[in-house]
């Protein structure tokens, strides 16, 4: 339909190569909404008569409710398909006026931004549910001690709750990035045209308002060319997936036979085809793999963008499938991990056993010696290192099993004059629960600090929930107003749009 200068029709293979109809199904409803708003605006500024407006809006409304009438034959994309369908239904004389003052270029980015805007809210909702599930687990395990790790080696004693809160803090930063990105997404490009605007005094603010946007993208080149906000959005989703991947790796390790700190529900585990004893964390492993797919999508998007000059280029069409895939994968992953988090069984006894037998208490004892007896920390550090060496040589026995004589020999070797019996009693008295309850620095796994932190985080999550609900309501109200205006012409209620 757009072939005004080229002669004849596109070769079928070339049309198949150019067509984005399959990917455009995701934005079909958004293109209809954008067309409705544009036609209403043309009517309001006097460029379209009442009967013309009525005919086009009635046809668009019929197309929305009966998408099977969409004429995709020889159409390169959804924009052309919708316009050609309208023309087929009511004729070129009226239907051909629908495109005045706009281009496929501003339509493409309009549809993308409208979908991304909705997807941000959907993903934020899924993030909130995961955050609430994590905080519930954290609240239940404030006093559940466990070893903390660096280099996958036991480092200090902490709590399962403290670990879970670390995920919440990380995911809230992910939420903040996505939440603020919404403001840059929520600006309308409609009316920017192909690249240089229109000689018609289009009311771009009106179409933006009808479509629930907070403002317009001012510069016409920027509106049709720039995809930085979409790359930012994809980067934010990739960051979420990186956080989820780290969580899944922890859960996979902790649920192994060697750790046995947690158990994944049977409902979210798989079995082996040959080994009957196996219970595999396949959903977690797949989620970890999908994080790699999302990173690949992001790399593909930036690779497409990097060499494109200003002004629309057809390369940008290839962004759409990656955008849709990143969003659907991230949302699905958030839901799957929420199911798993809610049903995880925490093996508190195993965690306590590992903590009791861990040399991770060494740091606490070193600090105690330094503060209590005025020993230089480096001396205390040396003492504890030598004591651990002795314990390892004695069949890896816990530090509390060392004799007073072992302690005396180490103190003599380091030139420390502190009473060996006192130090021995300090070592024997250091328990995992005492370890975490004695932590004073802000952000430590001290149970009182963790309980306070969980309460504050719950309030932050609830605040985000309210704000996201307000954003969804704002868009919904705009669509309701658009629906009422369309209904005056088409006679049908077109509300109920997501």
C-alpha positions as CSV (number, residue, x, y, z in Angstrom):
1,X,0.0,0.0,0.0
2,X,2.9,2.4,0.7
3,X,4.6,1.7,-2.7
4,X,4.1,5.1,-4.3
5,X,7.5,5.4,-6.0
6,X,8.6,1.8,-6.5
7,X,6.8,0.0,-9.3
8,X,4.9,-3.2,-8.9
9,X,4.7,-5.3,-5.8
10,X,7.4,-6.7,-3.5
11,X,8.7,-10.1,-4.3
12,X,7.2,-12.6,-1.9
13,X,10.5,-13.6,-0.4
14,X,11.4,-10.0,0.1
15,X,8.0,-9.3,1.8
16,X,8.6,-12.2,4.1
17,X,12.0,-10.9,4.9
18,X,10.7,-7.3,5.6
19,X,7.5,-8.3,7.5
20,X,7.2,-7.9,11.2
21,X,3.6,-9.0,11.4
22,X,4.4,-11.9,13.7
23,X,6.2,-9.7,16.3
24,X,3.7,-6.9,15.9
25,X,0.8,-9.0,17.4
26,X,2.1,-7.8,20.8
27,X,1.3,-4.2,19.9
28,X,-1.9,-4.7,17.9
29,X,-4.1,-3.2,20.6
30,X,-1.7,-0.3,21.2
31,X,-1.7,0.6,17.5
32,X,-5.5,0.7,17.6
33,X,-5.5,2.9,20.6
34,X,-3.0,5.3,19.0
35,X,-5.0,5.4,15.9
36,X,-8.2,6.2,17.8
37,X,-6.5,9.1,19.7
38,X,-4.9,10.4,16.5
39,X,-8.3,10.4,14.6
40,X,-10.1,12.1,17.5
41,X,-7.4,14.8,17.6
42,X,-7.7,15.4,13.8
43,X,-11.4,15.8,14.3
44,X,-10.9,18.3,17.2
45,X,-8.5,20.5,15.2
46,X,-11.0,20.5,12.2
47,X,-9.1,18.3,9.8
48,X,-11.6,15.5,9.8
49,X,-15.4,15.8,9.5
50,X,-17.8,14.1,11.9
51,X,-18.9,11.4,9.4
52,X,-15.3,10.6,8.5
53,X,-14.3,10.4,12.2
54,X,-17.3,8.2,12.9
55,X,-16.6,5.8,10.0
56,X,-12.9,5.4,10.9
57,X,-13.5,5.0,14.7
58,X,-16.4,2.5,14.1
59,X,-14.1,0.4,11.8
60,X,-11.2,0.5,14.3
61,X,-13.7,-0.5,17.1
62,X,-15.0,-3.4,15.0
63,X,-11.4,-4.5,14.3
64,X,-10.6,-4.5,18.0
65,X,-13.5,-6.8,18.7
66,X,-13.1,-8.9,15.6
67,X,-9.3,-9.0,14.9
68,X,-10.0,-11.8,12.4
69,X,-11.0,-9.2,9.9
70,X,-7.4,-7.7,10.0
71,X,-6.1,-7.8,6.4
72,X,-2.4,-8.8,6.7
73,X,-2.0,-9.8,3.0
74,X,1.0,-8.0,1.5
75,X,1.3,-6.0,4.7
76,X,4.8,-5.3,6.0
77,X,3.7,-4.6,9.6
78,X,0.7,-4.1,11.9
79,X,0.5,-0.4,11.1
80,X,0.0,-1.0,7.4
81,X,-2.3,-3.9,8.1
82,X,-4.6,-1.8,10.2
83,X,-4.7,1.1,7.8
84,X,-5.3,-1.2,4.8
85,X,-8.1,-2.9,6.7
86,X,-9.8,0.4,7.4
87,X,-9.4,1.4,3.8
88,X,-10.8,-1.9,2.6
89,X,-13.8,-1.6,4.9
90,X,-14.7,2.1,4.2
91,X,-12.8,3.1,1.1
92,X,-9.7,5.2,0.3
93,X,-11.6,8.5,0.3
94,X,-12.2,8.4,4.0
95,X,-9.9,5.6,5.3
96,X,-6.9,7.1,3.5
97,X,-7.2,10.2,5.7
98,X,-6.4,8.3,8.9
99,X,-2.7,8.7,8.4
100,X,-2.5,12.4,7.9
101,X,0.0,14.1,10.3
102,X,1.8,10.9,11.3
103,X,4.2,8.3,10.0
104,X,5.0,4.7,10.7
105,X,8.1,6.0,12.4
106,X,6.3,7.7,15.2
107,X,3.7,4.9,15.3
108,X,6.4,2.3,15.9
109,X,7.9,3.9,18.9
110,X,4.5,4.9,20.2
111,X,3.4,1.3,20.3
112,X,6.6,0.1,21.8
113,X,6.5,2.7,24.6
114,X,2.9,2.0,25.4
115,X,3.6,-1.8,25.7
116,X,6.8,-1.2,27.7
117,X,4.9,1.1,30.0
118,X,2.4,-1.6,30.8
119,X,5.0,-4.3,31.1
120,X,6.9,-2.2,33.6
121,X,3.9,-2.1,35.8
122,X,3.3,-5.8,35.4
123,X,6.9,-6.7,36.2
124,X,6.9,-4.3,39.2
125,X,3.8,-6.1,40.5
126,X,5.6,-9.5,40.2
127,X,8.6,-8.0,41.9
128,X,6.5,-6.8,44.8
129,X,5.0,-10.3,45.3
130,X,8.5,-11.8,45.4
131,X,9.7,-9.1,47.8
132,X,6.7,-9.8,50.1
133,X,7.4,-13.5,50.0
134,X,11.1,-13.0,50.9
135,X,10.3,-10.7,53.8
136,X,7.9,-13.2,55.1
137,X,10.7,-15.8,55.1
138,X,13.0,-13.3,56.7
139,X,10.6,-12.6,59.5
140,X,10.3,-16.3,60.2
141,X,14.1,-16.9,60.4
142,X,15.5,-14.0,62.4
143,X,17.2,-16.4,64.8
144,X,18.1,-19.1,62.3
145,X,21.9,-19.1,62.3
146,X,23.9,-20.2,59.4
147,X,27.4,-19.7,58.0
148,X,28.0,-16.8,55.6
149,X,30.4,-17.3,52.8
150,X,33.1,-15.6,50.8
151,X,34.9,-17.5,48.0
152,X,32.4,-20.2,48.8
153,X,34.2,-20.8,52.1
154,X,32.7,-20.2,55.5
155,X,33.6,-16.7,56.6
156,X,31.4,-15.5,59.4
157,X,28.3,-16.6,61.2
158,X,25.1,-14.9,60.2
159,X,21.4,-15.7,59.9
160,X,19.2,-17.0,57.1
161,X,17.0,-13.9,57.6
162,X,20.0,-11.6,57.1
163,X,20.8,-13.5,53.9
164,X,17.2,-13.1,52.6
165,X,17.2,-9.4,53.5
166,X,20.3,-9.0,51.3
167,X,18.2,-10.2,48.4
168,X,15.4,-7.8,49.3
169,X,17.8,-4.8,49.4
170,X,19.3,-5.8,46.0
171,X,15.8,-6.3,44.4
172,X,14.6,-3.0,45.8
173,X,17.5,-1.3,43.9
174,X,16.3,-3.1,40.8
175,X,12.8,-1.9,41.5
176,X,14.0,1.7,42.0
177,X,15.8,1.6,38.6
178,X,12.7,0.2,36.8
179,X,10.4,2.6,38.6
180,X,12.3,5.7,37.7
181,X,12.8,4.4,34.1
182,X,9.0,4.5,33.8
183,X,9.0,8.3,33.9
184,X,11.3,8.5,30.8
185,X,9.2,5.8,29.0
186,X,5.9,7.7,29.7
187,X,6.3,10.4,27.1
188,X,4.5,10.4,23.8
189,X,6.3,10.5,20.4
190,X,3.0,10.7,18.4
191,X,2.9,13.6,16.0
192,X,6.6,13.7,15.5
193,X,6.0,12.2,12.0
194,X,8.7,10.6,10.0
195,X,11.5,12.7,11.4
196,X,10.7,16.4,11.0
197,X,7.1,16.9,12.2
198,X,4.2,18.3,10.2
199,X,3.1,21.6,8.7
200,X,-0.3,20.9,10.4
201,X,-0.8,22.3,13.9
202,X,-1.3,18.9,15.5
203,X,-2.3,18.8,19.1
204,X,0.3,16.5,20.4
205,X,-0.5,17.2,24.0
206,X,-4.1,16.1,23.4
207,X,-3.1,12.7,22.0
208,X,-0.6,12.3,24.8
209,X,-3.3,12.9,27.3
210,X,-5.8,10.6,25.6
211,X,-3.1,7.8,25.7
212,X,-2.2,8.4,29.4
213,X,1.3,9.9,28.8
214,X,2.6,12.5,31.2
215,X,4.1,14.6,28.4
216,X,5.5,14.6,24.9
217,X,9.0,14.0,23.5
218,X,9.7,17.5,22.2
219,X,12.2,17.0,19.4
220,X,10.9,15.1,16.4
221,X,14.3,13.6,15.5
222,X,14.7,12.4,19.1
223,X,11.2,11.1,19.2
224,X,11.5,8.8,16.2
225,X,15.2,8.0,16.4
226,X,16.2,7.5,20.0
227,X,15.8,4.1,21.7
228,X,18.0,4.9,24.8
229,X,15.0,4.6,27.2
230,X,14.2,1.2,25.7
231,X,17.8,0.1,26.2
232,X,17.7,1.4,29.7
233,X,14.5,-0.6,30.3
234,X,16.1,-3.7,29.0
235,X,19.2,-3.1,31.1
236,X,17.1,-2.8,34.2
237,X,15.4,-6.1,33.4
238,X,18.8,-7.7,32.9
239,X,19.9,-6.4,36.3
240,X,16.8,-8.1,37.8
241,X,17.7,-11.3,36.1
242,X,21.3,-11.1,37.4
243,X,20.0,-10.8,41.0
244,X,17.6,-13.7,40.4
245,X,20.4,-15.8,39.0
246,X,22.6,-15.2,42.1
247,X,19.7,-16.2,44.3
248,X,19.0,-19.4,42.3
249,X,22.7,-20.3,42.5
250,X,22.6,-19.9,46.3
251,X,19.5,-22.0,46.5
252,X,20.9,-24.7,44.3
253,X,24.1,-24.9,46.4
254,X,22.2,-24.8,49.7
255,X,19.8,-27.6,48.6
256,X,22.6,-29.9,47.6
257,X,23.2,-33.1,49.7
258,X,26.5,-31.7,50.9
259,X,24.9,-28.5,52.3
260,X,21.3,-29.6,53.0
261,X,20.5,-26.1,54.4
262,X,17.2,-25.9,52.5
263,X,14.9,-28.2,50.6
264,X,13.1,-27.3,47.4
265,X,9.5,-28.4,47.3
266,X,8.7,-31.5,45.3
267,X,6.3,-29.4,43.3
268,X,9.2,-27.4,41.9
269,X,11.7,-30.2,41.4
270,X,12.4,-32.7,38.7
271,X,13.5,-36.3,38.8
272,X,16.2,-38.2,36.9
273,X,15.3,-40.5,34.0
274,X,17.7,-43.1,35.3
275,X,18.6,-42.4,39.0
276,X,15.6,-42.9,41.2
277,X,17.1,-41.1,44.2
278,X,17.5,-37.8,42.4
279,X,15.6,-34.6,43.1
280,X,16.9,-32.0,40.8
281,X,16.3,-28.2,41.1
282,X,15.6,-27.9,37.3
283,X,13.4,-24.8,37.5
284,X,16.2,-22.9,39.3
285,X,18.8,-24.1,36.7
286,X,16.6,-23.0,33.9
287,X,16.1,-19.7,35.5
288,X,19.8,-19.3,35.7
289,X,20.1,-20.2,32.0
290,X,17.3,-17.7,31.1
291,X,19.3,-14.9,32.8
292,X,22.0,-15.6,30.1
293,X,19.4,-15.4,27.4
294,X,18.3,-12.0,28.7
295,X,21.9,-10.7,28.7
296,X,22.2,-12.0,25.1
297,X,19.1,-10.1,24.2
298,X,20.5,-6.9,25.7
299,X,23.7,-7.4,23.8
300,X,21.8,-7.9,20.6
301,X,19.8,-4.7,21.2
302,X,22.9,-2.6,21.8
303,X,24.6,-4.1,18.8
304,X,21.7,-3.1,16.6
305,X,21.7,0.4,17.9
306,X,25.4,1.1,17.9
307,X,25.8,2.0,14.2
308,X,22.5,3.5,13.3
309,X,22.5,7.2,12.3
310,X,19.9,9.7,13.5
311,X,16.5,9.3,11.8
312,X,14.5,6.0,11.6
313,X,16.3,3.0,10.0
314,X,14.7,-0.4,9.5
315,X,17.3,-2.0,11.7
316,X,15.2,-0.8,14.6
317,X,12.5,-3.3,13.7
318,X,14.7,-6.0,15.0
319,X,14.5,-4.6,18.5
320,X,10.9,-5.6,19.0
321,X,11.2,-9.4,19.4
322,X,14.1,-8.9,21.9
323,X,12.1,-6.4,23.9
324,X,9.1,-8.8,24.1
325,X,11.3,-11.7,25.0
326,X,13.2,-9.8,27.8
327,X,9.9,-8.8,29.4
328,X,8.2,-12.1,29.2
329,X,11.2,-14.0,30.5
330,X,11.8,-11.6,33.4
331,X,8.2,-11.7,34.5
332,X,8.0,-15.5,34.2
333,X,11.2,-15.9,36.2
334,X,9.9,-13.6,39.0
335,X,6.8,-15.7,39.3
336,X,8.7,-19.0,39.3
337,X,11.1,-17.9,42.0
338,X,8.2,-16.6,44.1
339,X,6.6,-20.0,44.1
340,X,9.9,-21.6,45.1
341,X,10.7,-19.1,47.9
342,X,7.2,-19.5,49.4
343,X,7.6,-23.3,49.6
344,X,11.3,-23.7,50.6
345,X,11.8,-25.8,53.8
346,X,14.6,-24.3,55.9
347,X,16.6,-27.0,57.7
348,X,17.4,-25.0,60.9
349,X,19.0,-27.9,62.6
350,X,21.5,-28.5,59.8
351,X,22.3,-24.8,59.6
352,X,22.9,-24.7,63.4
353,X,25.1,-27.8,63.2
354,X,27.2,-26.3,60.5
355,X,27.5,-23.1,62.4
356,X,28.5,-24.8,65.7
357,X,31.3,-26.7,63.9
358,X,32.4,-23.8,61.8
359,X,35.7,-22.0,62.1
360,X,33.8,-18.9,61.0
361,X,33.6,-18.0,64.8
362,X,37.3,-17.2,64.6
363,X,36.7,-13.6,63.6
364,X,34.3,-13.0,66.5
365,X,36.9,-14.5,69.0
366,X,39.7,-12.4,67.4
367,X,37.7,-9.2,67.9
368,X,36.8,-10.3,71.4
369,X,40.5,-10.9,72.3
370,X,41.5,-7.6,70.8
371,X,38.9,-5.6,72.7
372,X,38.8,-7.5,76.0
373,X,42.5,-7.8,76.5
374,X,43.9,-4.9,74.5
375,X,45.7,-7.2,72.1
376,X,46.5,-5.8,68.6
377,X,44.0,-7.2,66.1
378,X,46.8,-8.6,64.0
379,X,48.1,-10.5,67.0
380,X,44.7,-11.8,67.7
381,X,44.3,-12.7,64.1
382,X,47.6,-14.7,64.3
383,X,46.5,-16.5,67.5
384,X,43.2,-17.6,65.9
385,X,44.9,-18.7,62.7
386,X,47.3,-20.9,64.7
387,X,44.4,-22.3,66.8
388,X,42.5,-23.2,63.7
389,X,45.6,-25.0,62.4
390,X,45.7,-27.1,65.5
391,X,42.0,-27.9,65.3
392,X,42.3,-29.0,61.7
393,X,45.2,-31.3,62.6
394,X,43.1,-32.9,65.3
395,X,40.6,-34.3,62.8
396,X,39.0,-30.9,62.1
397,X,37.5,-30.7,65.6
398,X,35.6,-27.5,66.5
399,X,37.6,-24.7,68.2
400,X,35.7,-25.3,71.4
401,X,37.2,-28.8,71.7
402,X,40.7,-27.4,71.9
403,X,42.3,-27.9,75.3
404,X,43.7,-25.2,77.6
405,X,47.2,-26.5,76.8
406,X,46.6,-26.0,73.1
407,X,45.7,-22.4,73.8
408,X,48.7,-21.9,76.1
409,X,51.1,-23.1,73.5
410,X,49.7,-20.8,70.8
411,X,49.8,-17.8,73.2
412,X,53.4,-18.5,74.0
413,X,54.3,-18.9,70.3
414,X,52.9,-15.4,69.6
415,X,54.4,-13.8,72.7
416,X,51.0,-13.0,74.2
417,X,50.9,-12.9,78.0
418,X,47.1,-13.2,78.4
419,X,46.0,-16.0,80.7
420,X,45.4,-19.2,78.7
421,X,42.5,-20.3,80.8
422,X,40.6,-17.0,80.2
423,X,41.2,-17.3,76.5
424,X,40.1,-20.9,76.5
425,X,36.9,-20.0,78.3
426,X,36.2,-17.2,75.8
427,X,36.6,-19.7,72.9
428,X,34.3,-22.3,74.6
429,X,31.7,-19.7,75.4
430,X,31.5,-18.3,71.8
431,X,28.3,-19.8,70.2
432,X,26.7,-19.0,66.9
433,X,23.8,-17.2,68.6
434,X,26.1,-15.2,70.8
435,X,28.1,-14.4,67.7
436,X,25.2,-12.7,65.9
437,X,23.6,-11.1,68.9
438,X,26.8,-9.4,69.9
439,X,27.2,-7.7,66.5
440,X,26.9,-3.9,66.9
441,X,27.7,-2.4,63.6
442,X,24.8,-1.2,61.4
443,X,23.7,-3.6,58.8
444,X,24.8,-6.7,60.7
445,X,22.8,-9.9,61.4
446,X,22.0,-8.9,64.9
447,X,18.4,-10.2,65.3
448,X,17.1,-6.9,66.6
449,X,18.6,-5.0,63.7
450,X,17.2,-7.5,61.2
451,X,13.7,-7.3,62.7
452,X,13.8,-3.5,62.5
453,X,15.1,-3.7,58.9
454,X,12.4,-6.2,57.9
455,X,9.7,-3.8,59.2
456,X,11.2,-0.8,57.3
457,X,11.5,-2.8,54.1
458,X,7.9,-3.9,54.3
459,X,6.9,-0.3,54.5
460,X,9.0,0.5,51.4
461,X,7.5,-2.3,49.4
462,X,4.0,-1.3,50.4
463,X,4.8,2.3,49.3
464,X,5.9,1.0,45.9
465,X,2.7,-1.0,45.6
466,X,0.6,2.1,46.2
467,X,2.6,4.2,43.7
468,X,2.5,1.5,41.0
469,X,-1.3,1.1,41.5
470,X,-1.6,4.9,41.1
471,X,0.3,4.7,37.8
472,X,-1.9,1.9,36.5
473,X,-5.0,3.8,37.5
474,X,-3.7,6.9,35.7
475,X,-3.3,5.0,32.4
476,X,-6.6,3.2,32.9
477,X,-8.5,6.5,33.5
478,X,-7.0,7.9,30.3
479,X,-8.1,4.9,28.3
480,X,-11.6,5.2,29.9
481,X,-11.8,8.8,28.7
482,X,-10.6,7.7,25.2
483,X,-13.2,4.9,25.3
484,X,-16.0,7.4,26.1
485,X,-15.0,9.7,23.3
486,X,-14.8,6.8,20.8
487,X,-18.2,5.5,22.0
488,X,-19.8,8.7,21.0
489,X,-18.9,8.0,17.4
490,X,-18.9,4.2,17.2
491,X,-21.8,3.5,19.6
492,X,-19.8,0.8,21.4
493,X,-18.0,0.7,24.7
494,X,-14.3,0.1,24.1
495,X,-13.2,0.0,27.7
496,X,-11.5,-2.9,29.3
497,X,-8.1,-2.3,27.8
498,X,-5.2,-3.4,29.9
